[in-house]
Amino acid sequence: MTVSRPVRAGLTVLASGLVLAGCASAPASAPRGPVELNLVALNDFHGNLEPSKYSYAPAGSDKKQTIQAGGIDLLKGALDAFRKEDKDLLFVAAGDLIGASPAMSSMFADEPAIEAMNRMGLVASSLGNHEFDQGREELLRQQHGGCESPRPSKACQLTKDFRGAGFSYLAANVVDAQTGKNLVPGWRVVDVKGVKVGLVGAVLKDTPSVAVASAVKGLSFLDEAESINKMMPAMRAQGAQVFVVLIHEGGHTGEAFDKTYCDGLQGPIVGIVKKLDPAIRLVITGHSHKGYLCKVDGRVVTQADYAGHVLSRIKMTVDGASGRVDDIQVRNVVMAPGAFTPDAQLSAYLNDVRARSTAELAKPVARIGAAGVPRKESESGESPLGNLIADAVVAATRDQGVQLGFMNPGGIRKDLEAGSNGVVSFGQAQAVLPFGNTLVVLDITGAQLRAMLEQQWDRPGNSQYMLQVSRGLSYAWDSTRPVGQRLVPGSLKVDGKPVEENKTYRIVANNFLAEGGDNFPALAQGVNRKDLGMRDLDALIAYLKQNPDIGASSLAAPQPRIQKVR
């Protein structure tokens, strides 16, 4: 298998974005007859170096079982087994390899996750929205290497010579607004068994709504399908015969994760796939954290759950002369314990990273009066852990005149766990709030507060996304009322008093949410802003220390903050 490589010394970058070795020999002539191309794909790895909980119904059963699936050594063992069947196997990904990661990876700037992918032989991945968590400079450092980072306390702590990703990040639809050039290449061509395969990447065009505004400042996120289609002539000019899309956007289906092929896929990816160039027969997706094997307008559309729980095995039968795709077969393979022999070298690497991180992660930071605090929301949209975090950020900013606090549920990545004695470790707290977001205080009017809350239901597909609110704020909502008017009139109150439309309220939220993230533009209109530089995680830990009797039961207030009337 001959592939283009990321920019390194001695390599030549073509205007199209393709990277070729200057001294590489000419590829072999195209084969005649059918050729079997084997790919393995994953998505949304999120730095999960170790196995994590995964629930699924095995083939032929309607009953779910829960296991600890994944882990980098097991994934490498699976890939080694697959490569014994085909040494030219192509390993690709669909974004979010890093970001929102467990502490073992995030505390080292996700360099362990990048290194694990290098050792697995990953060839290319689309960018995901979480690749932008720390801004473009850090993204490019993780691609190309080096130690100059906005996170100097985390970068290059495992090694003083971080060399970056040995694979290519691809994004056809991310453009520097000033120069008009792609942030990273949109595509690359790989020669597999004499067949040239064009890999083209994209990330959801709505990335600015799910990223910190400052992290994507100066970047344009264009229509996914149009951007992908624009890359096709350049790939064809470089001899590409088969085209594979790696895209960080997805969907969902009620059908089994391993059913081939589902026909009920729903979500944003469906409309994108329908607009793609007819020559594209395979679309590998991410973002929605689902497992599915589907078809949309005759094209195969796959996703492999998340966190390394599943790998998608894809076999394409191609006419070697014309590049015509005659057949595609796909299986989603669960990375269950014992299914494959873990790779010894990656096991040793994992043990080393674990040892380096254990001492820090195991440090006790607080004691609570329960075994943990859950993030599961009630029917009204309120959760014990959401309440806790919202109260914590208010407590940390009272000296700034803050009255109310808000937390986006997507930023709460796990339940708050504790040992049998109620002790919470730093690692357990950090797993809840892994992004390192800072707290921003700002002023909004009562009218803006109302508009912000109404935006919880102003979403595609009539979905809801409930902000977690601090003590002192209360309201009721009615699902039968029109979008934009869901709040029950007269129910929105602060400290028991009706909210006044023209009155100013001082609030606190993390920097992502404060900049209008998660589709809450009303927050971006706030004034008198001040980023305190205080991490939301530090506020949570301080609050836990100050309130040792906190537990799930004590958070279930007799009078809920949010009420659903129907």
C-alpha positions in Angstrom: 0.0 0.0 0.0 1.4 3.4 -1.0 0.1 6.4 0.7 0.6 10.2 0.8 2.0 11.3 4.1 1.7 14.4 6.3 4.2 17.2 5.5 7.7 16.2 6.6 11.2 16.9 5.4 11.8 15.6 1.8 8.1 15.6 0.9 6.4 17.7 -1.7 2.9 19.3 -1.2 0.9 19.7 -4.4 -1.5 22.6 -4.8 -4.4 20.2 -4.5 -3.4 19.3 -1.0 -2.0 15.9 -1.9 1.4 15.1 -0.3 3.8 12.8 -2.2 7.2 11.5 -1.4 9.6 13.2 -3.8 11.6 10.0 -4.3 8.7 7.6 -4.4 8.7 5.1 -7.3 5.8 5.2 -9.7 2.8 3.1 -8.6 2.3 -0.3 -10.1 0.0 -0.5 -13.1 -3.7 -0.9 -12.4 -4.6 -4.6 -11.9 -7.0 -6.4 -14.0 -10.0 -8.3 -12.7 -11.6 -7.9 -9.2 -9.6 -6.5 -6.3 -10.6 -6.8 -2.6 -10.0 -3.6 -0.6 -10.3 -4.0 3.2 -10.9 -1.0 5.4 -11.3 -0.7 9.2 -12.9 2.4 10.6 -13.5 4.0 14.0 -14.9 7.3 15.2 -15.2 9.5 18.3 -12.4 7.8 20.1 -12.2 10.7 22.6 -8.9 9.6 24.1 -10.3 6.4 25.6 -7.0 4.6 26.2 -8.7 2.1 28.5 -11.8 0.0 28.1 -15.1 1.6 29.1 -18.7 0.6 29.6 -20.6 -0.6 26.6 -24.1 -2.0 26.4 -25.3 -3.8 23.3 -27.5 -6.7 22.2 -25.3 -9.5 20.6 -26.3 -10.8 17.2 -29.4 -12.9 17.4 -30.5 -11.6 20.8 -32.8 -8.9 21.9 -31.3 -8.8 25.4 -28.6 -6.2 26.1 -25.4 -7.0 27.9 -23.0 -4.6 29.4 -19.2 -5.1 29.1 -16.0 -3.2 29.3 -15.1 -2.8 25.6 -12.1 -1.3 23.8 -8.7 -0.2 25.1 -5.8 0.7 22.8 -4.0 -2.6 23.2 -7.0 -4.6 22.3 -7.8 -2.4 19.3 -4.2 -2.9 18.1 -4.5 -6.6 18.6 -7.7 -6.7 16.5 -6.0 -4.7 13.8 -3.0 -7.1 13.8 -5.4 -10.0 13.4 -7.2 -8.3 10.5 -3.9 -7.4 8.9 -2.9 -11.1 8.9 -5.8 -11.6 6.5 -4.8 -8.5 4.4 -1.5 -6.8 5.0 -2.8 -3.8 2.9 -5.7 -3.1 5.2 -6.6 0.6 5.3 -7.3 2.0 8.8 -9.3 5.3 8.8 -11.3 7.4 11.2 -14.1 10.0 11.3 -13.0 12.6 13.8 -13.1 13.4 17.5 -10.1 11.2 18.2 -9.2 13.6 21.0 -11.1 16.0 23.2 -13.7 15.3 25.9 -11.2 12.7 27.0 -10.7 10.8 30.2 -8.0 12.3 32.5 -5.4 9.8 31.5 -5.2 11.3 28.1 -6.4 14.8 28.6 -3.9 15.6 31.4 -1.2 15.0 28.8 -2.8 17.2 26.1 -4.2 14.1 24.4 -0.8 13.2 23.1 -1.2 9.6 24.3 -4.3 9.2 22.1 -2.4 10.6 19.1 0.5 8.2 19.8 -1.8 5.3 20.1 -3.3 6.0 16.7 0.2 6.3 15.2 1.1 2.9 16.6 -2.1 1.4 15.2 -1.2 2.6 11.8 -4.0 5.1 11.2 -3.8 6.6 7.7 -6.3 9.4 7.8 -9.1 10.9 9.8 -11.5 13.7 9.2 -11.4 16.5 11.7 -14.1 16.4 14.4 -15.5 19.4 16.3 -13.5 18.3 19.4 -10.2 18.6 17.5 -10.9 22.4 17.7 -11.4 22.4 21.5 -8.0 24.2 22.2 -8.0 26.3 19.0 -6.3 26.0 15.6 -2.7 26.4 16.9 -3.1 23.4 19.2 -4.8 21.4 16.4 -1.9 22.0 14.0 0.6 21.2 16.8 -1.1 17.9 17.3 -0.9 17.2 13.5 2.7 18.3 13.0 4.3 18.0 16.4 6.3 20.3 18.7 5.9 21.6 22.2 4.7 25.2 21.8 1.2 24.8 23.1 -1.5 26.9 24.8 -1.4 24.2 27.4 2.3 24.2 28.5 1.6 22.4 31.7 0.2 19.4 29.8 2.1 19.4 26.4 5.2 17.3 26.1 5.0 15.9 29.6 5.3 12.3 28.5 8.0 13.0 26.0 10.1 16.0 25.2 9.9 15.3 21.5 6.2 15.1 20.6 6.3 14.4 16.8 2.6 14.8 16.1 0.2 12.6 14.2 1.6 10.2 11.7 -1.7 10.2 10.0 -3.4 13.0 8.0 -6.3 15.1 9.4 -8.6 16.0 6.5 -11.3 18.6 6.2 -12.5 19.8 2.8 -14.9 22.3 4.3 -12.8 24.2 6.9 -11.3 27.3 5.3 -9.3 30.2 6.7 -11.7 33.1 6.2 -8.8 35.6 5.5 -6.7 33.5 3.1 -9.4 31.3 1.6 -7.2 28.3 2.0 -8.1 25.0 3.7 -6.9 24.8 7.3 -5.8 21.2 6.6 -5.8 19.2 3.3 -9.2 18.2 2.1 -8.1 14.9 0.7 -5.4 12.4 0.0 -4.9 9.5 -2.4 -3.8 6.0 -1.3 -2.6 3.3 -3.6 -3.9 -0.1 -2.4 -3.1 -3.1 -4.5 -2.8 -1.0 -7.5 -6.1 0.8 -7.0 -6.0 4.4 -6.1 -8.4 5.3 -3.3 -9.4 8.9 -2.7 -10.0 9.7 0.9 -11.9 13.0 1.5 -12.7 14.4 4.9 -15.3 16.9 6.3 -16.6 18.1 9.7 -20.1 19.2 10.4 -20.7 22.7 9.1 -22.3 23.6 12.5 -19.0 23.2 14.3 -19.1 26.8 15.5 -22.3 26.1 17.4 -20.6 23.3 19.4 -17.1 24.8 19.8 -15.8 27.7 21.8 -16.2 30.8 19.6 -12.6 31.9 20.2 -11.3 28.5 19.1 -12.8 28.7 15.7 -12.4 32.4 15.2 -11.3 33.3 11.6 -12.4 29.9 10.2 -15.3 29.2 7.9 -17.2 25.9 8.0 -18.8 25.3 4.6 -21.5 23.0 3.3 -20.2 19.5 3.7 -21.5 17.9 0.5 -20.6 20.9 -1.7 -17.1 21.0 -0.3 -16.6 17.2 -0.7 -17.8 17.4 -4.3 -15.4 20.2 -5.2 -12.5 17.9 -4.2 -13.5 15.2 -6.7 -11.8 16.7 -9.9 -8.5 17.1 -8.1 -8.6 13.5 -6.8 -9.5 12.3 -10.3 -6.6 14.2 -11.7 -4.3 12.3 -9.4 -5.7 9.0 -10.6 -8.3 8.2 -7.9 -10.7 5.5 -8.9 -12.5 4.7 -5.7 -13.8 7.4 -3.3 -14.4 7.2 0.5 -15.8 10.0 2.6 -14.7 10.4 6.2 -17.1 12.8 7.8 -17.7 13.9 11.3 -21.5 14.2 11.1 -23.9 11.4 11.8 -27.4 10.1 12.4 -29.4 7.5 14.3 -31.6 4.5 13.7 -33.7 2.3 15.9 -32.3 -0.8 14.1 -29.6 -3.0 15.5 -26.0 -1.7 15.4 -24.9 -4.8 13.4 -27.8 -5.0 11.0 -26.7 -4.9 7.3 -28.2 -2.8 5.8 -30.6 -0.6 7.8 -32.9 1.6 5.7 -34.2 3.8 8.5 -31.3 6.1 9.1 -32.3 9.6 10.2 -30.4 12.8 11.1 -28.2 15.4 9.3 -26.1 12.9 7.5 -28.9 11.7 5.4 -29.3 15.0 3.5 -25.6 15.3 3.1 -25.2 11.8 1.6 -28.0 12.5 -0.9 -26.1 15.4 -2.3 -22.8 13.7 -2.8 -21.2 12.9 -6.2 -22.6 9.6 -7.6 -19.1 8.1 -7.7 -19.0 8.1 -3.9 -20.2 4.7 -2.7 -19.0 4.6 0.9 -19.5 7.2 3.7 -17.9 6.6 7.1 -19.5 8.9 9.7 -19.1 10.0 13.3 -20.4 12.6 15.8 -23.7 11.0 16.9 -21.9 8.2 18.9 -24.1 5.5 17.3 -23.4 2.1 15.8 -25.1 1.5 12.4 -24.6 -0.1 9.0 -27.1 1.6 6.6 -27.8 2.6 3.0 -28.9 6.0 1.8 -29.8 6.2 -1.9 -27.8 3.0 -2.5 -24.7 4.3 -0.7 -23.2 2.5 2.3 -23.2 4.7 5.4 -21.5 3.4 8.6 -20.6 4.4 12.1 -18.8 2.5 14.9 -20.3 3.7 18.2 -17.6 5.6 20.1 -14.7 5.3 22.5 -13.2 2.3 20.6 -16.1 0.0 21.6 -16.6 -1.1 18.0 -14.5 -1.3 14.8 -16.2 -1.3 11.4 -14.8 -3.8 9.0 -15.5 -2.9 5.4 -14.7 -5.0 2.3 -15.0 -3.4 -1.1 -14.8 -5.5 -4.3 -13.5 -3.2 -7.0 -12.9 -3.8 -10.7 -9.2 -3.2 -10.9 -9.2 -1.7 -14.4 -12.1 0.7 -14.2 -12.3 1.3 -10.4 -16.0 0.3 -10.5 -17.2 -0.7 -7.0 -19.1 -3.9 -7.5 -19.9 -4.8 -3.9 -19.4 -3.5 -0.3 -19.8 -5.7 2.8 -19.6 -4.3 6.3 -19.5 -5.7 9.8 -19.4 -3.9 13.1 -17.1 -5.9 15.4 -17.4 -5.4 19.2 -14.0 -5.0 20.9 -15.0 -7.3 23.7 -12.5 -8.7 26.3 -10.9 -11.9 25.0 -12.1 -11.3 21.4 -8.5 -10.5 20.3 -5.0 -10.8 21.8 -3.9 -7.4 23.2 -0.8 -6.0 21.6 2.1 -6.4 24.1 3.8 -3.1 23.1 0.7 -1.0 23.5 -0.1 -2.8 26.7 3.3 -1.7 28.0 2.7 1.8 26.7 -0.7 1.9 28.4 0.7 0.7 31.7 3.4 3.5 31.5 0.8 6.2 30.9 -1.4 4.8 33.6 1.5 4.8 36.1 2.4 8.3 35.2 -1.1 9.5 35.7 -2.3 7.4 38.6 -0.7 9.3 41.4 -2.2 12.6 40.3 -5.6 11.1 39.5 -5.9 9.2 42.7 -5.5 12.2 44.9 -8.6 12.7 47.1 -10.2 16.1 46.6 -13.5 15.8 48.6 -15.8 13.6 50.5 -19.5 13.5 49.7 -22.5 11.8 51.5 -23.2 9.4 48.7 -21.5 6.9 46.3 -22.0 9.4 43.5 -24.2 12.0 41.9 -26.0 11.1 38.6 -26.3 13.3 35.5 -29.6 11.6 34.3 -32.2 14.2 33.8 -35.8 14.0 35.1 -38.7 14.4 32.7 -38.6 18.1 33.3 -34.9 18.3 32.2 -33.3 18.7 35.6 -30.5 16.5 36.9 -28.9 16.2 40.4 -25.4 16.6 38.9 -26.5 19.5 36.7 -27.9 21.3 39.8 -24.7 20.6 41.7 -22.4 22.1 39.0 -24.7 25.1 38.5 -24.7 25.8 42.3 -20.9 25.3 42.4 -20.1 27.9 39.7 -22.4 30.5 41.5 -20.7 29.8 44.8 -17.3 30.4 43.2 -18.4 33.8 41.7 -20.5 35.3 44.4 -17.9 38.0 44.9 -18.5 39.1 41.3 -22.2 39.8 42.1 -23.4 36.6 40.4 -27.0 35.6 41.0 -27.5 32.7 38.6 -25.5 29.9 37.1 -26.0 27.7 34.0 -24.4 24.5 32.7 -24.8 22.9 29.3 -25.6 19.1 29.7 -23.2 18.2 26.9 -20.3 19.4 29.0 -21.2 17.0 31.8 -19.4 13.9 30.5 -19.9 11.4 33.3 -21.7 10.8 36.6 -19.8 12.0 39.6 -18.5 8.8 41.1 -17.1 8.3 44.6 -15.6 5.4 46.5 -17.5 3.4 49.0 -16.5 5.8 51.7 -17.7 8.8 49.7 -14.2 10.0 48.8 -14.0 11.7 45.4 -10.6 11.6 43.6 -9.3 14.2 41.3 -9.7 11.8 38.4 -13.3 11.2 39.2 -14.1 14.9 39.4 -12.1 15.6 36.2 -14.0 12.9 34.3 -17.2 15.0 34.9 -15.8 18.2 33.5 -12.8 17.3 31.3 -12.7 20.3 29.0 -10.9 22.7 31.2 -13.4 25.4 30.5 -13.1 28.7 32.4 -15.9 30.7 34.1 -17.3 33.8 32.5 -19.5 36.3 34.3 -21.8 38.6 32.4 -25.0 40.6 32.5 -28.2 39.8 30.7 -31.6 41.3 30.8 -34.7 39.5 31.9 -35.9 39.4 28.3 -32.6 37.8 27.2 -32.9 35.3 30.0 -36.3 34.3 28.8 -35.1 34.1 25.2 -32.2 31.9 26.2 -34.5 29.4 28.0 -36.9 29.3 25.0 -33.9 28.4 22.9 -33.9 25.0 24.7 -36.6 23.9 22.4 -35.8 25.9 19.2 -33.8 23.0 17.7 -33.9 20.7 14.6 -36.3 17.8 14.9 -38.3 19.4 17.7 -35.7 18.1 20.2 -35.0 19.7 23.5 -31.7 20.5 25.2 -32.2 21.6 28.8 -29.7 23.9 30.5 -29.0 23.0 34.1 -29.8 25.9 36.4 -28.7 27.0 39.9 -30.7 27.4 43.0 -32.8 30.6 42.9 -34.0 30.2 39.3 -37.3 28.4 38.7 -39.8 28.1 35.9 -42.4 25.8 34.4 -42.7 24.7 30.8 -45.5 23.2 28.7 -44.6 20.9 25.7 -47.9 21.6 24.1 -47.2 25.3 23.6 -45.5 26.5 20.4 -41.8 26.7 20.2 -40.7 30.1 21.4 -43.5 30.2 23.9 -42.9 27.0 26.0 -42.3 28.9 29.3 -45.6 29.0 31.3 -46.5 32.7 31.7 -45.6 34.1 35.1 -43.5 31.0 36.1 -40.0 32.4 35.5 -38.7 33.6 38.8 -35.4 34.6 40.4 -35.3 34.1 44.2 -39.1 33.7 44.1 -39.8 37.0 42.3 -41.0 37.2 38.8 -38.3 38.1 36.2 -38.5 41.7 35.0 -37.9 42.0 31.3 -35.7 45.2 31.5 -33.9 44.3 34.7 -30.2 43.2 34.6 -29.2 39.9 36.1 -25.5 38.9 36.7 -24.9 35.3 35.6 -22.1 32.8 35.2 -21.4 30.1 32.7 -18.4 28.3 31.2 -16.7 30.1 28.3 -18.1 27.7 25.7 -21.7 28.4 26.8 -21.1 32.1 27.4 -20.1 32.6 23.8 -23.4 31.2 22.6 -22.2 27.5 22.3 -24.7 24.7 22.0 -27.0 27.0 20.0 -27.8 29.6 22.8 -27.1 32.8 20.9 -28.9 34.9 23.6 -26.0 34.3 25.9 -23.6 35.8 23.3 -25.5 39.1 23.7 -24.6 39.5 27.3 -22.5 42.5 28.3 -19.9 43.4 31.0 -18.2 40.1 30.4 -15.2 38.9 32.4 -13.4 35.7 32.0 -12.2 34.9 35.5 -9.7 32.3 34.3 -11.1 29.9 36.9 -11.8 26.4 35.7 -15.2 25.0 36.1 -13.6 21.9 37.5 -11.8 23.9 40.3 -15.1 25.5 41.2 -16.8 22.1 41.4 -14.0 20.6 43.6 -14.1 23.7 45.9 -17.8 23.3 46.3 -17.6 19.6 47.1 -15.0 20.4 49.8 -17.2 23.1 51.3 -20.3 20.8 51.3 -19.3 17.4 52.5 -22.8 16.2 53.1 -23.8 16.6 49.4 -25.3 13.5 47.8 -27.9 12.6 45.2 -30.7 12.6 47.8 -29.9 16.0 49.2 -30.0 17.5 45.6 -33.5 16.3 45.0 -35.1 19.4 46.3 -38.8 19.3 47.5 -39.5 22.1 45.0 -37.8 21.4 41.7 -36.2 24.2 39.8 -37.7 23.1 36.5 -41.2 21.8 36.2 -42.9 20.3 33.2 -46.6 20.8 33.4 -47.5 18.5 30.4 
